[in-house]
């Protein structure tokens, strides 16, 4: 066997890549990753407890995860996805509907499909800075049949909103809330936004690996002491997680929490300001997000895709690019970390000199036309499907999500009835040559009612 993946990893590492993306350990340069060693890749041998029935060392370890006194922590070794699946499926037998924003993670749809649960889609505002979904809007109609709120906070770009008010609005109607804080494991550190753990959310799931120094797939589900269906969720965590949980992943969560508990963000903000100042001096446009860990980088006249390619040519790996920008996820710098900060400055300086000689490929900022209105999601299994021109789809029911890239978040959902405004949005995608999953050669898939 030629081991193509291993050779690809070795080839990539030889370029001394600089990480501006997840995971938070940034190629092993942030935090203490010395525990990552094959000798610690064990199973449930004597003395090491059982994640699916923790009574000893794993119980003690999770007890140490005390971000807020009102919550218990549950290790997730199958990522935040497993926590989302467990919580939503715990409501499968409860009458009512899920209430969710338009930019929920795809695992939410998987949970709805699995349990055949319908959802009310909340009106969701779009950011004027990034053109991305950011804030769901409460409506009294949600209280009529809502059984669980599922809210994304913050969005992928680190934009926040008044999450406290939204939680209180749900709770005023007796509706528990699951907050997907995948990108917020570092929240509540000095200088960073406040976590929804402070506002009584019933369930909060955080992807520790995205911003803290833990291994990919390691996350934590926090359950409030007063949250309903705890026993059911605990049981479902066994269903949606491996029966052989990785002790390396669980140890990395413990290490990441220790890092969090002792972290002093002063050095981070000093380096961040130095970096921003240097980027601006070299002709880059820098847009600061609500979450200081996220930076949006632009260069006048260049598309985000082209800028990303040029950064990668200098072995600077980024989180993503959109039409006009590149998104960076900064490291949690600290005194005596191993992150190649000076190399980053040097490479961005050399890149700026190169970019100044290039011709423009981008001139105007396109208006975001993300669909923001309320809707419904029906998790029916659609067997009879036909592909028709989108112009002829008024009144038909979508048979497949329509997902523009970037950011790769479903915008129009399977099961939604197509309206005139939706057709206008699809027409915009088509004329602007935006890549959309589910839209091919001007046709979309709809339910064939014949």
Secondary structure, 3 states (H helix, E strand, C coil): CCCHHHHHHHHHHCCCCEEECCCCCCCCCCCCCCCCCHHHCCCCCCCCCCHHHCCCHHHHHHHCCCCCCCEEEEEECCHHHHHHHHHHHCCCCCCCEEEECCCCCHHHHHHHHHHCCCEEECCEEECCCCCCEEEECCCHHHHHCEEEEEEECCCCCCCCCCHHHHHHHHHHCCCEEEEECCCCCCCCCCCCCCCHHHHCCCEEEECHHHHCCCCCCCEEEEEECCCCCHHHHHHHHHHCCCCCCCHHHHHHHHHHHHHHHHCCCHHHHHHHHHHHHHHHHCCEEEEECCCCCEEEEEECCCCHHHHHHHHHHCCEEECEECCCCEEEECCCCCCCCCCCHHHHHHHHHHHHHHHCCCCCCCCCCCCCCCCCCCEEECCCCCCCEEEEEHHHCCCCEECCCEEEECCCCCCECCCCECCHHHHHHHHHHHHCCCEEECEECCEEEEECCC
